[in-house]
Amino acid sequence: MDAPNRPQAPTDISRELHALAFNSGSSSLKFGLYRVRGTQVLRLVSGEAEGLGQQRGAFHAQDENGTLLLSESAAPASQAEAIGRIVDLLATSHAPSPQVIGHRLVNGGTAHRDHCRVDDSVLRELEAAIAFAPLHMPAALSLIRCAKASFPGLPQMACFDTTFHQTLPDVARILPLPREMIALGIQRYGFHGLSCESIVRQLAAERSDGVPHRLAIAHLGNGASITAVRDGISVDTSMGLTPSGGVIMGTRSGDLDPGVLVYLARERQFDAAMLEDLVDHRSGLLGISGLSGDMRTLHEAAASNAAARLAIDMFCQSVRKQLGAMSVVLDGLDLIVFTGGIGENDVAVRSNICRGLSSIGVHWGDDSAPPSDRPGARCQVRVLPSQEDEQIALHATSLCRDIGHV
């Protein structure tokens, strides 16, 4: 006879849990093992496999003190091999065994706007969402399958970039198309949500007065976006239906006159695959420069290459324009936070961007450091690290407690 239903005991949020976070790209895999207690998260082991299955790649990992656990000039041949190597690494480093695994997914489509546990039905629904992010979703879903096989019995949690942007008001969410398109899932979703959420969390933890009322987050990397945040809530963002819109990116065009695509389809017989390849893989910094989508390469070439200089200037101009737009959305800005690979590390690009923002209250002198406390500046500027993987660990453990899998 079945045992009678009994009320569950309250969840003990202070209980320590260990979460393994995976953040997959088309040919890369970032990972981290975290100890989570409540809202406190500590990285124990982290690393990245770059160039999976390619001739040029790398595989490296370090512990919580930054001590290298491995550094190899070749990447694993596949996701499955990479996960096998990670399993071995965790065992040999005597790290605690993970109790839950969290995955970054760019978009869950219309069916999944909240982080959730992944079962077979959820996995099928996520397959249907590939069309909303074809650059990112196939690798992420493949990784989930590999992780389920390598960590049988462990709950797998999907953490969506779009969740943070659920709060977009209709004036930002709805696209200027016939209303029946909304029923097809065509709307502004917004991306880099886990990164934005990690910035809000860091600001809330370090500031006695809380998150600034009017905040713009510039996540600048190979993918780039600008998000307007009011009192910790996303109210507008530069990316739209897919991660291809907004500012110029490494190989993505960003915002583009839709008539260009109509022209190419009608007059040059471009089909959908050709248009997708053009917009996502051959445009942006790569397309403008004809050289590279990597900002570091463009800086190296800029002294003697006018196209490289133009690509850098166009990137900075597109970011400035979006920051100006978000200042209008928020009726002014109190703080701009730069994050992401370019945002955190490229002083020249930050300086280029900020020297054109005096109209919205950014005061930028001759120094190259951000003027976080410049007297008289109406809008402060900060650089903070994107902590997507820590955010994944926090959400994964929270879901784990909610479903009672502890």
N, C-alpha and C positions, 0 to 999 in steps of 0.2 A: 504494500500500500504506500502511495506517495506520502512523503512527509508534509504536514500542514504548512501553508505559507506563513512565514514569520517576517515581521518588519525588519528591514536591513539596519544594521548598526550604522550610525553616522560615519561618513568617510573621514578618515584621519589624514588631513592634508599635510600634517607635519611628518608623516612617514616618508622615509627616504626611498626614492626609486631611481633606477638607472635606465636611461633611455639612449638608444642608438639612433642618431639622426642621419638620414641619407638625403643628399641634395644633388640630383642628377642633371647633367647636361647631355647634349647629343653625343659627345665623345669624352665626357669627363664625369667624375664621381667624387664629390666631397662627402666626408663622413666625420662623425664625432660621437664619442661616448660621453654622456653627461650624468652627473649626480644631481638629482633634483629633490629639493625639500621645500614644499610650499612654492613660493615664487623665487626661491634662490636656486641658481643653476651654476654648476661648476664643471668646466671641461676637464675630462680626465685623459682622453686620447683623441687626437684629430688628425686628419690627413686628406690627401687628394690623389686620385689617379687621373692624370691628364693624357689625352691622346689615346684613349682606349682603342686597341686594334690598329693603331697607326704606327708608322715607322718611327716617327719622332714623338716621344712622350716622356712621362716621368711618373714616379710613384714615391710619395714621401709621407711620413707621419711623425708626430712628436707627442710627448706626454704633457701633463699640465704645467710642467716647468719649462717647456720649450726644448727639452732634450730630444734630439733626433732618435727615433726608434728604427727608422729605415729611410734611406734615400737612394733611389735607383733611377737610372737614366733611361729606363724602358718601362712602358706601361703594360699592365695586363692586357691580354688579347681580347677580353670581352668583359661584360658586366658580371657574368657568373664567375669568371676567374677572379675578378677584382673582389667580389664578396668572399670567395673562398680564402683569398689572401688576408682579408680583413678579419675573418674568423680566426685564422692562424695567428695574426698579429695580436689580437685581444688575448688569446690564450697564452702566448709566450711573454706578453707584457704583464701577466698576472692581474689584468684589469678585472673589475667585477663583471659578472655576466649581465647583459641587458635583460630587462623585464618587459620592455616594450620597444617597438621600432616605429619611428616617425618618418614620413616621406613628404618632401615638398612636391606639390603638384601645382602647376601654373593655373589651371582652370578646371573646375568641376562641372562646368556647364550650368544649365538651369536646374538640374536635379540636385546638385550639391553645392550649396553656398556656405555650409558650416563644416568645420573639420569633423571627421567621422572615422569609425573603424571600417576597415576594408574587408568585406567578405566577397563571395563569388558574385552576388547580385550587384554589389556596389562596383566591382571591377568591370562588369558588363556595362553598367551605366557610364562609367568613366571612359570606356572605349568609345562610346557615342559622343563624348565631348572632345575627341581628338581634333575635330574640324575647327574648334575655337582656338587651338594652340598647336598646330601641326609641327612646329619646330621643337617643342618641348615634351609634349605628352607621350609620344610613343616610347621614348627612352625611360620616362618615369614609370610607366605601366610595366614595361619589361623588367625594370628593377624591382618592382613590388613582387612580381612572380619569382624572380631569383631569390629575393629575401625570404619569401614564404617557404621556398624549398630548403634554404640554408638554415633557417631558424624556425623549424616546425613547432607549432604550438604557441609561439609568441604572437601577441596581438600586433597587427600592422595598422597604423593610423595614417590617414591621408590629411595633410595640412595644406590648405589652399591659399594661394596668393590673393584670390578674389574675395576671401572672407572679410578682410579689413575694409574693403570698399563696398560692402553691403549697405552702408549708411549713405551712399550717394543720393542726394535728392533727385527728383525727377528732372529738374532743370539741367542736371549734369549727366544723369543716367540715360535718358532717352535720346536717341539719335534723330536727326532731322530727316526721317524717312516716313513712309506711310505707317500708320499705327499698327496695322496688321503684322508688320515685321517683328513687333515685340513678341508676339506669340511664337515666333520661330527662334526666339532666344537672341535676336539681334539687338544688342544694347551695349552700353559702355560697362565693361566689367572692371577694368583697372587691374594693374599687376604690381609686382614688387611689394605686395601687401605684408608679407612676413618681415621684410626688411623695414618697411615703414613702422610696423608695429614694434619692432625691436628698438627703433629710435625713440618712439614715444615712451616705451618702458624705461629706457636709460635716462631720458630727461626727467621722467616722473620720480625716479629713484634718487637723482642727484640734486634736484632743485627743491628748496623748501617751499617755494611758491607754486609748485606743480608745473605741468606742461604749459608752455606759452599759449596764450589765447589764439594767436594767429601765426601758424607755423607752415613753412614750405619745406618739403623734403626733396632734395635733388639726389636721386639714386642714379649715379653716372658710372656706367661700365660698358661692356660690349652691348648690353641692353641698357636703356636709360629711360627714366621717367621722372616727372615732377608731380608731386602730390600736395594739394592744399588740405591742411588739417586744422579744424577749429575745435579748441578745447579737447584735443586728443581724438577727434572723430574725422574721418575722411569725408570731405565734401566735394572734391573735384580732383581729377587726375588726368594726365596727358595721354596715356594709352587708352584704347577704346575697346572694340570687340575682340581684338587680338593684340599681342605684344608687338605688333609691327608699326603702330601709330605713335604720334607724339613727336619727340625730339629726334634729330638725326642720331643714328647709332652706328655700331661698327660696320655691319653689312646691311642693315635695315634702313629703309628710306625715311621712316617717320612719316609725318603728315605730308600728303601729296594730293594735288588736284586730281579728283577722281576722273576728270576728263582725260588725263594722260593715259589711264588704263583703258578707257573706252576707245581712245584714238588707236592705241596699240592693238587692241582686239579687232577693231574694224578695219584699219588701214594696213596693219602689219601682220595680221592673222596670228597674234599671240593667243594661245589657249590658256586655261586656268593654271596649268603646271608652269608654263613659261612666265606668266605674270607673277606667280608665287616665287619662283626662282629669282626673278628680277628684283622684286620688292624686299625679299628676305635675305638673299645671299649675295647679290651683286651691286647693291646700292650703298647708301650711307657713306661713311668715311672711305671705304674701299672704292666705291663707285666714283666719288668726287676726285680722289687722289690718283686712281688707277694704280695704286701702289700697295696699300694695306688697309685693313680695318682696325689695326692695332695702333692706338694713340702713341705708344712708345716709339714705334717705327717711324711714324709721321714726324715726331719731334726730331728724331735723328736726321731726317731728310730735309726738314723745313728750311734750313739755311740755303740750300741750293736747289730746292724743288718748289716751284710756285704752286703747283697743284696740291702738294702736301700742306703748305701754309694755308691755302684756301679751304681745305677740308677742316683744319683745326678752327679757323675763323668761323666757318659756317656752323660747326658744332656748337661753339660758344654762343654764337648769335641765336641759334635755335633754343638753347637753354635759357638765355636771357629773356627771350620773347615769352617762353612759358612761365618763367618766374614773374614777369610783369603781369601776365594774365592771371596768375594765381593771387597776386597782390590785389587785383581788382575783385576777384571772387571773395576774398577775405576782408575787403575794405582796408587794406594795409597789411604789412607784415611786421611781426615782432622778432622773428628768428628765421633764418635759413640754415638748414643742416645739409652739408654735403656728405654723401656716403657712397659706397660702391668702390670698385677698383680705381676708377679715374677720380671720383669725388674725394676719396680719402688720400690718394697718393700723388696726384698731379697738381703741384703748386702753380705751375704756369697756366693751366687751364682755369683753375679757380680764380686766379688773379685776372685773367682775361675776361671771365664772366662778370666778376664783381665790379670791375672798373667801369662797367656800363650800367650799373644799377643805382647810381646816385639819386635818380628820380624817385626811387621807392625807399630811400633812407639808408642805403648802404654807403658807409664812408670807407674808402680804400686808399691807403697811402702808398708809399714806395716800398714798404716792407712786404715780404712774400707770405708772412704768416696771416692767418685769418684774424680780423680785428674783433675778437669775441667780446671785448669790453671797451671798445673805442668810445671815448667820451663824446656825447652829442649824437651818436648814431641812432637813428630811429629804429633801424633794423639791424640786429646783431647777426653774426655769421659764425657757425661752428662746424667742426669736422668731427664726426662720430663714426665708429666702425659699424658696418652692417652686421647684425648678429642673427641672421636667418636660422642657422642651425640651432642656436640656443632657444630661439622661439619655437622651433619644431619640437625640441625636447620638452619644453614647458607644456605645449598643447598635447603632446602624446601622453605625458604622464597624467595630465588632468583628465583626459578621456579615459585613461586606464583606471583611474580612481572612480570615475563616474559609472563605469560599467561593472565595477566591483571585481576587476581582474587583478587584485593585489592580495 
